[in-house]
């Protein structure tokens, strides 16, 4: 069960993404990686094995971008090595993925027939190449993701980072949990509240079929069927909650039920008496 984190921040995010990935280690993984934008250009760092291997590589070659996505991978398609590690990237975007795209071979074959060259054995690369292919035919980043999602079958959560888009992250939920978080001038994506609670002021799970468009002004949620700016149940976290270390959070095995799968369950890990709000999440105008 892979782990996803995304941060749209105001300063370098690599360190915070690594710490968020540590809070997702309970899900199991065999490689880890992050991608950021530096002067609008995609930069990646990936490592086979434990997160400490990723940290050592970042010490030697730091990433300083203020926006990024990160991932811990549990191999399903493709061997557990650095080539197959996430984030996967093209010249237009980087993507991280939890779950399985059941029809990726069909999508891959269609793209290869169009001359697209693949580099890995993964289902995730098929998503990255399909979105890139749609952008090359004139669609913008969000429209290209929406177009591609209609082609995918399976159970998955996705987070996208786009070359040249310093104020945009896109997340999608289809059968696997994905949460959004909000802070002062920042926005976050994560596989569960565990990754986001120390960072965010409020955390909310996406509903099934939702697409989240994140900017530093807020988050726009588009549902399936479309319902822009749909209301979401949010949990407000306290400063003491955000200060907690990873070791103070409850652990669950990867075989346990989807314990983090509903917004109200976040209250189980908040301090007693922490304020809980039922409100509309911050949103932007349609992109």
C-alpha positions as CSV (number, residue, x, y, z in Angstrom):
1,X,0.0,0.0,0.0
2,X,1.8,3.1,-1.2
3,X,1.9,6.5,0.5
4,X,1.4,9.9,-1.1
5,X,2.2,13.4,0.1
6,X,2.1,16.8,-1.7
7,X,3.0,20.2,-0.4
8,X,2.3,23.6,-2.0
9,X,4.3,25.8,0.3
10,X,6.1,29.1,0.8
11,X,9.6,27.8,1.2
12,X,11.6,24.6,0.4
13,X,9.4,21.6,1.0
14,X,11.7,18.6,0.6
15,X,12.4,18.2,4.3
16,X,8.8,18.4,5.3
17,X,7.9,15.9,2.5
18,X,10.4,13.4,3.8
19,X,9.1,13.7,7.3
20,X,5.5,13.2,6.0
21,X,6.7,10.1,4.2
22,X,8.1,8.8,7.5
23,X,4.6,9.1,9.0
24,X,3.4,6.8,6.2
25,X,6.1,4.1,6.7
26,X,3.5,1.9,8.5
27,X,1.9,1.3,5.1
28,X,5.0,-0.7,3.9
29,X,7.3,0.3,1.1
30,X,10.4,-0.7,-0.9
31,X,11.4,2.6,-2.4
32,X,10.8,6.3,-1.9
33,X,11.1,9.6,-3.8
34,X,10.1,13.2,-4.2
35,X,9.8,15.7,-7.0
36,X,9.8,19.5,-6.8
37,X,9.9,22.5,-9.2
38,X,13.0,24.6,-9.2
39,X,12.7,27.8,-11.4
40,X,9.7,26.0,-12.9
41,X,11.7,22.9,-13.9
42,X,10.9,19.4,-12.6
43,X,13.6,17.9,-10.4
44,X,13.4,14.4,-8.8
45,X,15.2,12.4,-6.2
46,X,14.4,8.7,-5.8
47,X,16.0,5.8,-3.9
48,X,15.5,2.1,-3.5
49,X,15.0,0.8,0.0
50,X,14.4,2.9,3.1
51,X,13.7,6.6,3.4
52,X,17.1,7.1,4.9
53,X,18.6,6.3,1.5
54,X,16.5,9.1,0.0
55,X,17.7,11.4,2.7
56,X,21.3,10.7,2.0
57,X,20.8,11.4,-1.7
58,X,19.1,14.7,-0.8
59,X,22.1,15.7,1.4
60,X,24.4,15.3,-1.6
61,X,22.0,17.0,-4.0
62,X,19.4,19.1,-2.2
63,X,16.0,20.0,-3.8
64,X,14.9,23.5,-2.9
65,X,11.6,23.9,-4.6
66,X,8.6,25.3,-2.7
67,X,6.1,22.9,-4.3
68,X,6.4,19.1,-4.5
69,X,5.0,15.6,-4.3
70,X,6.5,12.5,-2.6
71,X,5.8,8.8,-2.4
72,X,6.6,5.5,-0.7
73,X,6.1,2.6,-3.1
74,X,5.0,-0.9,-2.5
75,X,5.8,-2.6,-5.8
76,X,2.9,-4.1,-7.7
77,X,3.9,-3.6,-11.4
78,X,7.6,-3.6,-12.0
79,X,10.5,-4.6,-9.8
80,X,11.3,-2.7,-6.6
81,X,14.2,-0.6,-7.9
82,X,15.0,3.1,-8.5
83,X,13.8,3.1,-12.1
84,X,10.3,2.0,-11.1
85,X,10.2,4.2,-8.0
86,X,7.9,7.2,-7.9
87,X,7.5,10.0,-8.7
88,X,7.3,9.1,-12.4
89,X,8.0,12.0,-14.7
90,X,7.7,13.2,-18.3
91,X,8.9,16.5,-19.8
92,X,5.5,18.0,-18.7
93,X,4.7,16.5,-15.3
94,X,5.5,14.2,-12.4
95,X,2.9,11.9,-10.8
96,X,2.6,9.7,-7.7
97,X,0.1,6.9,-7.4
98,X,-1.4,4.6,-4.8
99,X,-3.4,1.6,-6.0
100,X,-3.7,-0.3,-9.3
101,X,-4.7,0.9,-12.8
102,X,-6.2,-2.3,-14.2
103,X,-6.3,-1.3,-17.8
104,X,-2.8,0.2,-18.0
105,X,-1.6,-2.3,-20.6
106,X,-4.4,-1.2,-22.9
107,X,-3.5,2.4,-22.4
108,X,0.2,1.8,-22.9
109,X,-0.4,-0.1,-26.1
110,X,-2.5,2.7,-27.5
111,X,0.2,5.3,-26.6
112,X,3.0,3.2,-28.0
113,X,1.1,2.9,-31.3
114,X,1.2,6.7,-31.3
115,X,4.9,6.7,-30.9
116,X,5.2,7.2,-27.1
117,X,8.2,5.6,-25.6
118,X,8.0,4.1,-22.1
119,X,10.9,3.8,-19.6
120,X,9.5,1.6,-16.8
121,X,7.4,-1.5,-16.1
122,X,4.8,0.3,-14.1
123,X,1.1,1.1,-14.5
124,X,1.8,4.6,-13.1
125,X,3.9,5.6,-16.1
126,X,0.9,4.9,-18.3
127,X,-1.0,7.6,-16.4
128,X,1.9,10.1,-16.7
129,X,2.3,9.4,-20.5
130,X,-1.5,9.6,-21.1
131,X,-1.8,13.0,-19.3
132,X,1.2,14.3,-21.2
133,X,-0.2,13.0,-24.5
134,X,-3.4,14.9,-23.8
135,X,-1.5,18.1,-23.0
136,X,0.5,17.8,-26.2
137,X,-2.8,17.9,-28.0
138,X,-3.8,21.2,-26.5
139,X,-5.4,20.5,-23.1
140,X,-4.4,22.3,-20.0
141,X,-3.1,20.5,-17.0
142,X,-6.4,20.0,-15.1
143,X,-8.4,19.3,-18.3
144,X,-5.7,16.7,-19.3
145,X,-6.0,14.9,-15.9
146,X,-9.8,14.9,-16.2
147,X,-9.6,13.5,-19.7
148,X,-7.2,10.8,-18.6
149,X,-9.2,9.8,-15.5
150,X,-12.2,8.9,-17.7
151,X,-10.0,6.3,-19.4
152,X,-8.7,4.6,-16.2
153,X,-10.2,1.5,-14.5
154,X,-9.1,0.3,-11.1
155,X,-8.8,1.6,-7.6
156,X,-6.3,4.4,-7.1
157,X,-5.3,7.8,-5.8
158,X,-3.1,10.2,-7.8
159,X,-1.2,13.4,-7.3
160,X,0.2,15.5,-10.1
161,X,2.9,18.2,-10.3
162,X,3.3,20.1,-13.6
163,X,6.4,21.7,-15.2
164,X,6.2,25.5,-15.1
165,X,3.1,25.5,-12.7
166,X,4.5,26.8,-9.4
167,X,1.0,27.3,-8.0
168,X,-0.8,24.1,-8.9
169,X,-1.1,20.6,-7.5
170,X,-3.9,18.2,-8.7
171,X,-5.1,15.2,-6.7
172,X,-7.7,12.5,-7.7
173,X,-9.5,9.8,-5.7
174,X,-11.0,6.7,-7.2
175,X,-11.2,3.8,-4.9
176,X,-8.2,4.7,-2.6
177,X,-8.3,7.4,0.1
178,X,-6.8,10.8,-0.5
179,X,-6.9,13.8,1.9
180,X,-6.4,17.5,1.4
181,X,-5.1,19.9,4.0
182,X,-5.1,23.7,4.4
183,X,-2.6,26.0,6.2
184,X,-1.7,29.7,6.1
185,X,-0.9,30.3,2.5
186,X,-0.2,26.6,1.9
187,X,-2.1,23.5,0.7
188,X,-1.4,19.8,1.1
189,X,-2.3,16.3,-0.2
190,X,-1.8,13.0,1.6
191,X,-2.8,9.4,1.7
192,X,-4.2,9.9,5.1
193,X,-4.5,12.3,8.0
194,X,-1.4,10.9,9.6
195,X,0.8,12.5,6.9
196,X,-1.0,15.9,7.1
197,X,-2.0,16.6,10.6
198,X,1.3,18.0,11.8
199,X,1.4,20.4,8.8
200,X,-2.2,21.5,8.2
201,X,-4.7,23.6,10.1
202,X,-7.6,21.6,8.7
203,X,-7.8,18.2,7.0
204,X,-10.6,16.8,4.8
205,X,-10.9,13.6,2.9
206,X,-11.9,13.7,-0.8
207,X,-15.1,11.8,-1.7
208,X,-15.1,9.0,-4.2
209,X,-14.6,10.4,-7.7
210,X,-13.3,13.8,-6.5
211,X,-10.7,15.9,-8.3
212,X,-8.9,18.5,-6.1
213,X,-7.2,21.5,-7.7
214,X,-4.8,23.0,-5.1
215,X,-3.3,26.5,-5.1
216,X,-1.9,28.7,-2.4
217,X,-5.3,30.5,-2.2
218,X,-7.2,27.3,-1.4
219,X,-8.6,24.1,-2.9
220,X,-11.3,23.6,-5.5
221,X,-13.0,20.2,-5.4
222,X,-14.7,18.9,-8.5
223,X,-16.9,15.8,-7.9
224,X,-18.2,13.0,-10.1
225,X,-20.7,14.0,-11.3
226,X,-19.2,17.5,-11.4
227,X,-20.1,19.7,-8.4
228,X,-17.5,22.5,-8.2
229,X,-16.9,23.9,-4.7
230,X,-18.8,21.0,-3.0
231,X,-18.9,21.2,0.8
232,X,-16.6,19.0,2.7
233,X,-16.4,17.9,6.3
234,X,-13.2,19.3,7.8
235,X,-11.3,18.7,11.0
236,X,-9.4,21.6,12.6
237,X,-6.1,20.6,14.1
238,X,-4.4,22.4,17.0
239,X,-0.8,23.5,17.3
240,X,-0.1,20.8,19.8
241,X,-1.4,18.2,17.3
242,X,0.9,19.6,14.6
243,X,3.8,19.5,16.9
244,X,3.5,15.7,17.5
245,X,6.2,13.4,16.3
246,X,5.6,10.4,14.1
247,X,6.1,8.0,17.0
248,X,3.2,9.5,19.0
249,X,0.7,8.5,16.3
250,X,-1.2,5.2,16.3
251,X,0.0,2.5,14.0
252,X,-2.1,0.2,11.8
253,X,-1.0,-2.8,9.8
254,X,-1.3,-2.7,6.0
255,X,-3.9,-5.5,6.4
256,X,-6.2,-3.6,8.6
257,X,-9.5,-2.0,7.4
258,X,-9.4,1.4,5.7
259,X,-9.2,3.0,9.2
260,X,-8.4,6.5,7.7
261,X,-11.1,6.3,5.1
262,X,-13.7,8.8,6.5
263,X,-13.3,12.4,7.7
264,X,-14.9,11.9,11.1
265,X,-12.4,9.3,12.0
266,X,-9.7,11.9,12.1
267,X,-11.1,12.9,15.5
268,X,-9.8,9.6,16.9
269,X,-6.2,10.9,16.6
270,X,-6.8,14.5,17.8
271,X,-6.3,15.6,21.4
272,X,-9.4,15.5,23.5
273,X,-11.4,18.7,23.1
274,X,-9.7,19.7,19.8
275,X,-12.1,21.9,17.8
276,X,-14.0,20.1,15.0
277,X,-15.6,22.0,12.2
278,X,-18.2,21.0,9.6
279,X,-17.6,23.6,6.9
280,X,-16.9,24.3,3.3
281,X,-13.2,23.9,2.6
282,X,-11.4,27.0,1.1
283,X,-11.8,27.1,-2.6
284,X,-10.6,29.0,-5.7
285,X,-12.4,30.1,-8.8
286,X,-12.6,27.4,-11.5
287,X,-9.3,26.8,-13.3
